[in-house]
Each structure stands twice: as structure tokens, then as C-alpha cells.
């Protein structure tokens, strides 16, 4: 069973999530601010286990893992879109597979 904790410092938790994701992706937070702390906070609140009697959001390791995965996917998507917009990559729509193909 996962330990459930109440968040006392939402901004601190969001910074830790962002920093861990960026470290995992081997990018610097200062170089790419794709996902804001406000967006991460919204994800934590949306994925939380609810509120305690002090109106603090309750989370466990599964919530942290889910939010980290979502943030990772957002960052990768933004990086990919930026590379495509800068002409560093090409893409086309494949009607057979109904997918965007990136070259």
C-alpha cells in the first residue's frame, strides 16, 4: 500500500516533479520552460486523491508517477513541435495508417 501524504508546499512539489522530468530527459529547466509550475499544479490537483480536513491535496507515489509521466509527454511533444516548426525535422500525414509520420 502506498503512503498517502498531504501537500504542504504545492510549488515545491511541482518544482521537484519538473526538475526530475527534465533531468530524466537530460535537458535544463533554464533552457526549456515547456511546462509551467501552474500547469503541473493543475495536474497534481486533478490527479490527487482528494483533500484532507485542512484542504491540502492528498497524493501517493502513484499520483506522482502519473503526473510525472504526463509532464514528460508534454515536454517531449513541445520539443518535437519546436523541432518541426524550426525545420529540423519533416513530417507528413499517412492516410493508410491515419498517423502523423515524422522523418
N, C-alpha and C positions, 0 to 999 in steps of 0.2 A: 504494500500500500504506500502510495506517495504521501510525503509530508505536505500538508497544506499550510501555507503561510499567508499572512495579511501584508499587503504592500504599504510601508510607511513612507517611502520616498519613490514615487512613481517616476520622476525624472531620472533618478539614479538607476532604477531598474531598466528603464528604456535605453539609457546610455550604455549599460552593460550588454544588453541584447545587441544593440547596434555595433558596439566595438567587437563583440565576439563574432558576429556575422562577417564584418569587414575583415577581421583577422583571418577567419576561415577562408575567405575569398582572396586573401592576400592583396588587399587594397587599403589605402589610407583614407580614414574618415575625412581628413582635411582636403583630400584631392577630389572626392566624390561624395557630395551630400545628396544622394538619390532619395533617401527616405528620411523624413524629418522625425524628430522625437515626438511631435504631436501625432503623427501617423502611427508610430509604434505604440504610443499610449492608447490610441483608439483600438488598436488590435489587441492589446493586453486586456482592456476593459471588455471588449466584445467576446474574447475567448476565456475570460475569467470564470471562476466557479461561483461568482456572486459577490455579495458584500457581507461583511461581518457587522456586528452591532455598532461598531464605530465608523461605519460607512467606508471601510477600507476594502479594496478589491482582494479577493482570495485567489491564490494561484498555487499550482503544484508543478512538478517537473514536466508533466505532460503539456500543460499550458505553455510553459517556457519553450519547450521543444517545438510546439505547433507555431507559436508566434515567430520564433527564430527561423523556421522553415519558410513561412510566408514572407518575412523580411528578405531572406536570401533570394527567393524567387522574384521579388520586386526589384531588388538591386540588379540581378542578372538581366532581367527584362529591360530595365533602364539602360544598362551598359550596352546591351545588344541594339536597342533602338538608337542610341547615340552613335554607335559604330556604323549602323546602316545610314543614318542621316548624314554622317561625315563622309560617306562614300568609301569607307574602309571595308565594307562587305556589300555583296549584292544579294538580292532576293527576287523570287518570283512566286506566283501562285500556281500550284499544281492542281489542275482540275480533276485528275484521276483520283488523287488521294485526298483532295479537298483540304490541303495544307499549305501553309506558307513555307517555302523552301529557301533556306539561307545558304549562300555559297561562300 
